[in-house]
Amino acid sequence: MNEAAGEGMTLRTQLILGRISNLPTVWTNCLAGWVLGGGEISEVTVVVALAAAASLFYVGGMMLNDACDAEFDSKHNPTRPIPSGQVSRQEVTILGIGYLSAGLLVFLATTGASVWWILGLLFSILIYDLAHKKWEGSVWVMGACRFFLYLVGASASGGGGEVVYLSALGILFYIAGVTLVARGESTGENPPWWPWMLLLAPAVVWALPGWGWKSAVFLLIFLGWLAASLGRLRAGGERRIGRFVSWLLAGIVLADALLISPINPAAAWICVMFLPVTLLLQKKVPAT
């Protein structure tokens, strides 16, 4: 592993380190939390502020993730920016901390969200980065990052309650399932069957309040996407798990759409519209 800077921190290197192709899923998480808390999609300023702050948190967290994984990547994923010598571990660490700090300032200064939920999100990101290669239970911490993001969004609109927490748990379980599947990407091992149960969590949460199936179209879209993702896994090939995980990550926007569809179908369709955006970005920058 090369600790010294190689080619330097180019823009593309930052995009890869920050895994920016997943940012639309962060934006729809913010929108979902905001809507579940009682916010209106017409209040664009606050939603954009939430998305901007969360994006800074996400990019910073992903950069620190690479810094913490540098030794592992040198053996299992040597094309990543640090082990390939494109940038030094120290540079990535400093930049990651900078993004997180900027995100914290934007959250506190512009969103009106609960300080406690913001800190919960920040600490979940840091704990995951530090522990995920050492502790199997870190998949739940990864899920907790999106859980707290939902609560941050809901608190910014002044809301809370059972539906918010249930929906946040639904996205937590979904992300934990994706993270469990993703562990086989570097080793080439097929994922176990049981994470699929976690991936269905948003559908279970959607069904709990008894909405009368008035938003069943979003359930069909979500389940159809899971089936299509499984098809990519079964297609085989060297990158089968990577393709599978990328589509599951893109499916976060559909999970968000499903969870908010009974409350605000218009906002749910906005989430769905971010699916092609996510897929397009994944073609430019790897999602994992």
KOLSEZA-666466 format. One record per residue (C-alpha): residue number from 1; x, y, z. Coordinates in steps of 0.02 Angstrom, whole numbers. Example, Ala and Ser with C-alpha at 12.3 -4.5 7.8 and 13.67 -1.06 7.14 Angstrom:
REM residues 2
@num->1&c1->615&c2->-225&c3->390
@num->2&c1->684&c2->-53&c3->357
REM end
This chain:
REM residues 288
@num->1&c1->0&c2->0&c3->0
@num->2&c1->66&c2->170&c3->-48
@num->3&c1->50&c2->296&c3->93
@num->4&c1->119&c2->438&c3->-12
@num->5&c1->14&c2->536&c3->-133
@num->6&c1->29&c2->474&c3->-311
@num->7&c1->-63&c2->561&c3->-450
@num->8&c1->-145&c2->681&c3->-329
@num->9&c1->-324&c2->712&c3->-276
@num->10&c1->-409&c2->736&c3->-443
@num->11&c1->-594&c2->773&c3->-457
@num->12&c1->-630&c2->597&c3->-519
@num->13&c1->-534&c2->524&c3->-373
@num->14&c1->-645&c2->623&c3->-254
@num->15&c1->-801&c2->565&c3->-345
@num->16&c1->-746&c2->383&c3->-330
@num->17&c1->-697&c2->401&c3->-147
@num->18&c1->-862&c2->486&c3->-107
@num->19&c1->-963&c2->357&c3->-206
@num->20&c1->-1066&c2->501&c3->-273
@num->21&c1->-1174&c2->385&c3->-379
@num->22&c1->-1268&c2->344&c3->-218
@num->23&c1->-1308&c2->525&c3->-175
@num->24&c1->-1484&c2->521&c3->-251
@num->25&c1->-1528&c2->388&c3->-121
@num->26&c1->-1472&c2->509&c3->15
@num->27&c1->-1581&c2->646&c3->-59
@num->28&c1->-1736&c2->535&c3->-64
@num->29&c1->-1701&c2->481&c3->116
@num->30&c1->-1707&c2->666&c3->164
@num->31&c1->-1867&c2->693&c3->66
@num->32&c1->-1946&c2->538&c3->144
@num->33&c1->-1904&c2->592&c3->320
@num->34&c1->-1967&c2->768&c3->286
@num->35&c1->-2133&c2->705&c3->217
@num->36&c1->-2158&c2->577&c3->356
@num->37&c1->-2132&c2->717&c3->482
@num->38&c1->-2272&c2->816&c3->403
@num->39&c1->-2172&c2->928&c3->286
@num->40&c1->-2234&c2->985&c3->116
@num->41&c1->-2133&c2->957&c3->-42
@num->42&c1->-2167&c2->1137&c3->-89
@num->43&c1->-2048&c2->1192&c3->49
@num->44&c1->-1901&c2->1168&c3->-66
@num->45&c1->-1773&c2->1273&c3->29
@num->46&c1->-1767&c2->1163&c3->183
@num->47&c1->-1771&c2->1001&c3->84
@num->48&c1->-1624&c2->1060&c3->-20
@num->49&c1->-1530&c2->1112&c3->138
@num->50&c1->-1560&c2->939&c3->212
@num->51&c1->-1501&c2->856&c3->52
@num->52&c1->-1345&c2->965&c3->42
@num->53&c1->-1295&c2->932&c3->223
@num->54&c1->-1330&c2->747&c3->208
@num->55&c1->-1228&c2->739&c3->48
@num->56&c1->-1078&c2->814&c3->137
@num->57&c1->-1099&c2->687&c3->277
@num->58&c1->-1112&c2->544&c3->152
@num->59&c1->-961&c2->594&c3->49
@num->60&c1->-856&c2->625&c3->205
@num->61&c1->-909&c2->460&c3->281
@num->62&c1->-867&c2->365&c3->121
@num->63&c1->-696&c2->446&c3->113
@num->64&c1->-657&c2->398&c3->292
@num->65&c1->-721&c2->224&c3->249
@num->66&c1->-586&c2->208&c3->116
@num->67&c1->-455&c2->276&c3->235
@num->68&c1->-502&c2->146&c3->366
@num->69&c1->-508&c2->8&c3->234
@num->70&c1->-342&c2->48&c3->153
@num->71&c1->-252&c2->-108&c3->214
@num->72&c1->-398&c2->-222&c3->171
@num->73&c1->-415&c2->-143&c3->-2
@num->74&c1->-229&c2->-166&c3->-36
@num->75&c1->-261&c2->-354&c3->-33
@num->76&c1->-439&c2->-371&c3->-96
@num->77&c1->-474&c2->-214&c3->-198
@num->78&c1->-307&c2->-142&c3->-255
@num->79&c1->-386&c2->-30&c3->-388
@num->80&c1->-463&c2->85&c3->-256
@num->81&c1->-381&c2->259&c3->-252
@num->82&c1->-275&c2->235&c3->-95
@num->83&c1->-195&c2->64&c3->-128
@num->84&c1->-170&c2->107&c3->-312
@num->85&c1->-68&c2->259&c3->-262
@num->86&c1->-184&c2->393&c3->-334
@num->87&c1->-194&c2->479&c3->-165
@num->88&c1->-126&c2->458&c3->10
@num->89&c1->-222&c2->390&c3->158
@num->90&c1->-184&c2->550&c3->254
@num->91&c1->-257&c2->661&c3->118
@num->92&c1->-416&c2->558&c3->113
@num->93&c1->-433&c2->564&c3->302
@num->94&c1->-413&c2->753&c3->309
@num->95&c1->-535&c2->781&c3->167
@num->96&c1->-662&c2->662&c3->243
@num->97&c1->-657&c2->753&c3->409
@num->98&c1->-676&c2->917&c3->315
@num->99&c1->-834&c2->857&c3->225
@num->100&c1->-909&c2->794&c3->388
@num->101&c1->-872&c2->959&c3->475
@num->102&c1->-950&c2->1058&c3->333
@num->103&c1->-1103&c2->946&c3->336
@num->104&c1->-1124&c2->972&c3->523
@num->105&c1->-1118&c2->1161&c3->500
@num->106&c1->-1247&c2->1157&c3->361
@num->107&c1->-1362&c2->1045&c3->462
@num->108&c1->-1354&c2->1156&c3->615
@num->109&c1->-1362&c2->1322&c3->524
@num->110&c1->-1497&c2->1292&c3->394
@num->111&c1->-1612&c2->1144&c3->428
@num->112&c1->-1686&c2->1166&c3->602
@num->113&c1->-1668&c2->979&c3->629
@num->114&c1->-1642&c2->902&c3->801
@num->115&c1->-1463&c2->918&c3->859
@num->116&c1->-1476&c2->747&c3->944
@num->117&c1->-1529&c2->658&c3->786
@num->118&c1->-1393&c2->748&c3->687
@num->119&c1->-1263&c2->690&c3->814
@num->120&c1->-1336&c2->515&c3->809
@num->121&c1->-1312&c2->514&c3->621
@num->122&c1->-1134&c2->580&c3->634
@num->123&c1->-1081&c2->454&c3->767
@num->124&c1->-1160&c2->311&c3->670
@num->125&c1->-1056&c2->358&c3->519
@num->126&c1->-895&c2->366&c3->621
@num->127&c1->-930&c2->203&c3->714
@num->128&c1->-966&c2->112&c3->552
@num->129&c1->-807&c2->176&c3->469
@num->130&c1->-700&c2->121&c3->616
@num->131&c1->-783&c2->-46&c3->655
@num->132&c1->-860&c2->-120&c3->499
@num->133&c1->-712&c2->-230&c3->451
@num->134&c1->-686&c2->-287&c3->631
@num->135&c1->-864&c2->-317&c3->692
@num->136&c1->-998&c2->-417&c3->602
@num->137&c1->-1135&c2->-321&c3->690
@num->138&c1->-1082&c2->-161&c3->602
@num->139&c1->-1213&c2->-196&c3->468
@num->140&c1->-1340&c2->-129&c3->591
@num->141&c1->-1236&c2->27&c3->616
@num->142&c1->-1238&c2->55&c3->428
@num->143&c1->-1426&c2->39&c3->434
@num->144&c1->-1430&c2->158&c3->581
@num->145&c1->-1351&c2->292&c3->472
@num->146&c1->-1506&c2->294&c3->360
@num->147&c1->-1619&c2->272&c3->513
@num->148&c1->-1552&c2->432&c3->589
@num->149&c1->-1560&c2->521&c3->422
@num->150&c1->-1747&c2->487&c3->418
@num->151&c1->-1764&c2->555&c3->595
@num->152&c1->-1661&c2->708&c3->551
@num->153&c1->-1775&c2->744&c3->404
@num->154&c1->-1933&c2->717&c3->507
@num->155&c1->-1871&c2->828&c3->648
@num->156&c1->-1835&c2->968&c3->524
@num->157&c1->-2019&c2->971&c3->480
@num->158&c1->-2066&c2->964&c3->663
@num->159&c1->-2142&c2->791&c3->656
@num->160&c1->-2120&c2->622&c3->736
@num->161&c1->-2228&c2->479&c3->793
@num->162&c1->-2252&c2->296&c3->757
@num->163&c1->-2253&c2->305&c3->567
@num->164&c1->-2086&c2->397&c3->564
@num->165&c1->-2000&c2->270&c3->676
@num->166&c1->-2075&c2->120&c3->588
@num->167&c1->-2022&c2->187&c3->419
@num->168&c1->-1848&c2->226&c3->484
@num->169&c1->-1836&c2->46&c3->547
@num->170&c1->-1891&c2->-15&c3->376
@num->171&c1->-1748&c2->76&c3->290
@num->172&c1->-1627&c2->19&c3->428
@num->173&c1->-1666&c2->-164&c3->394
@num->174&c1->-1656&c2->-139&c3->205
@num->175&c1->-1484&c2->-59&c3->217
@num->176&c1->-1424&c2->-196&c3->335
@num->177&c1->-1479&c2->-324&c3->206
@num->178&c1->-1388&c2->-234&c3->66
@num->179&c1->-1231&c2->-220&c3->173
@num->180&c1->-1235&c2->-407&c3->213
@num->181&c1->-1249&c2->-448&c3->28
@num->182&c1->-1108&c2->-326&c3->-15
@num->183&c1->-986&c2->-418&c3->98
@num->184&c1->-969&c2->-552&c3->-35
@num->185&c1->-915&c2->-429&c3->-169
@num->186&c1->-730&c2->-428&c3->-125
@num->187&c1->-722&c2->-616&c3->-94
@num->188&c1->-836&c2->-673&c3->-235
@num->189&c1->-944&c2->-776&c3->-116
@num->190&c1->-1129&c2->-787&c3->-152
@num->191&c1->-1235&c2->-696&c3->-23
@num->192&c1->-1338&c2->-801&c3->99
@num->193&c1->-1525&c2->-813&c3->74
@num->194&c1->-1582&c2->-733&c3->236
@num->195&c1->-1534&c2->-551&c3->197
@num->196&c1->-1678&c2->-557&c3->73
@num->197&c1->-1794&c2->-555&c3->223
@num->198&c1->-1716&c2->-391&c3->277
@num->199&c1->-1737&c2->-318&c3->102
@num->200&c1->-1924&c2->-344&c3->116
@num->201&c1->-1936&c2->-237&c3->273
@num->202&c1->-2001&c2->-80&c3->184
@num->203&c1->-2143&c2->-183&c3->111
@num->204&c1->-2186&c2->-252&c3->284
@num->205&c1->-2187&c2->-77&c3->359
@num->206&c1->-2294&c2->-13&c3->216
@num->207&c1->-2423&c2->-148&c3->251
@num->208&c1->-2431&c2->-126&c3->441
@num->209&c1->-2547&c2->26&c3->457
@num->210&c1->-2675&c2->-52&c3->338
@num->211&c1->-2676&c2->80&c3->201
@num->212&c1->-2809&c2->-11&c3->101
@num->213&c1->-2688&c2->-43&c3->-43
@num->214&c1->-2719&c2->131&c3->-111
@num->215&c1->-2534&c2->146&c3->-152
@num->216&c1->-2507&c2->-33&c3->-208
@num->217&c1->-2424&c2->23&c3->-370
@num->218&c1->-2271&c2->75&c3->-270
@num->219&c1->-2266&c2->-97&c3->-187
@num->220&c1->-2266&c2->-179&c3->-359
@num->221&c1->-2126&c2->-64&c3->-418
@num->222&c1->-2021&c2->-102&c3->-265
@num->223&c1->-2046&c2->-291&c3->-271
@num->224&c1->-2017&c2->-291&c3->-459
@num->225&c1->-1851&c2->-203&c3->-434
@num->226&c1->-1796&c2->-332&c3->-304
@num->227&c1->-1839&c2->-470&c3->-427
@num->228&c1->-1743&c2->-382&c3->-566
@num->229&c1->-1593&c2->-363&c3->-450
@num->230&c1->-1595&c2->-548&c3->-412
@num->231&c1->-1595&c2->-580&c3->-599
@num->232&c1->-1432&c2->-485&c3->-615
@num->233&c1->-1356&c2->-595&c3->-480
@num->234&c1->-1412&c2->-755&c3->-564
@num->235&c1->-1345&c2->-695&c3->-732
@num->236&c1->-1173&c2->-741&c3->-668
@num->237&c1->-1007&c2->-665&c3->-718
@num->238&c1->-861&c2->-597&c3->-622
@num->239&c1->-953&c2->-439&c3->-570
@num->240&c1->-1119&c2->-524&c3->-528
@num->241&c1->-1119&c2->-475&c3->-343
@num->242&c1->-1061&c2->-299&c3->-381
@num->243&c1->-1202&c2->-276&c3->-509
@num->244&c1->-1326&c2->-350&c3->-386
@num->245&c1->-1273&c2->-235&c3->-245
@num->246&c1->-1273&c2->-82&c3->-358
@num->247&c1->-1454&c2->-113&c3->-406
@num->248&c1->-1504&c2->-143&c3->-225
@num->249&c1->-1424&c2->24&c3->-181
@num->250&c1->-1520&c2->108&c3->-321
@num->251&c1->-1675&c2->26&c3->-250
@num->252&c1->-1663&c2->133&c3->-94
@num->253&c1->-1756&c2->270&c3->-188
@num->254&c1->-1898&c2->146&c3->-219
@num->255&c1->-1900&c2->95&c3->-37
@num->256&c1->-1917&c2->279&c3->8
@num->257&c1->-2057&c2->297&c3->-120
@num->258&c1->-2149&c2->147&c3->-48
@num->259&c1->-2137&c2->206&c3->132
@num->260&c1->-2207&c2->380&c3->97
@num->261&c1->-2330&c2->332&c3->-41
@num->262&c1->-2485&c2->318&c3->71
@num->263&c1->-2451&c2->491&c3->144
@num->264&c1->-2392&c2->589&c3->-8
@num->265&c1->-2401&c2->500&c3->-178
@num->266&c1->-2329&c2->652&c3->-268
@num->267&c1->-2172&c2->646&c3->-161
@num->268&c1->-2164&c2->458&c3->-189
@num->269&c1->-2161&c2->483&c3->-378
@num->270&c1->-2020&c2->609&c3->-357
@num->271&c1->-1921&c2->472&c3->-268
@num->272&c1->-1956&c2->351&c3->-411
@num->273&c1->-1894&c2->480&c3->-536
@num->274&c1->-1723&c2->475&c3->-452
@num->275&c1->-1701&c2->291&c3->-500
@num->276&c1->-1639&c2->326&c3->-679
@num->277&c1->-1529&c2->466&c3->-609
@num->278&c1->-1447&c2->343&c3->-490
@num->279&c1->-1422&c2->213&c3->-626
@num->280&c1->-1345&c2->342&c3->-742
@num->281&c1->-1224&c2->399&c3->-607
@num->282&c1->-1178&c2->217&c3->-571
@num->283&c1->-1120&c2->202&c3->-751
@num->284&c1->-1001&c2->348&c3->-723
@num->285&c1->-941&c2->313&c3->-545
@num->286&c1->-943&c2->142&c3->-458
@num->287&c1->-1076&c2->129&c3->-322
@num->288&c1->-971&c2->13&c3->-213
REM end
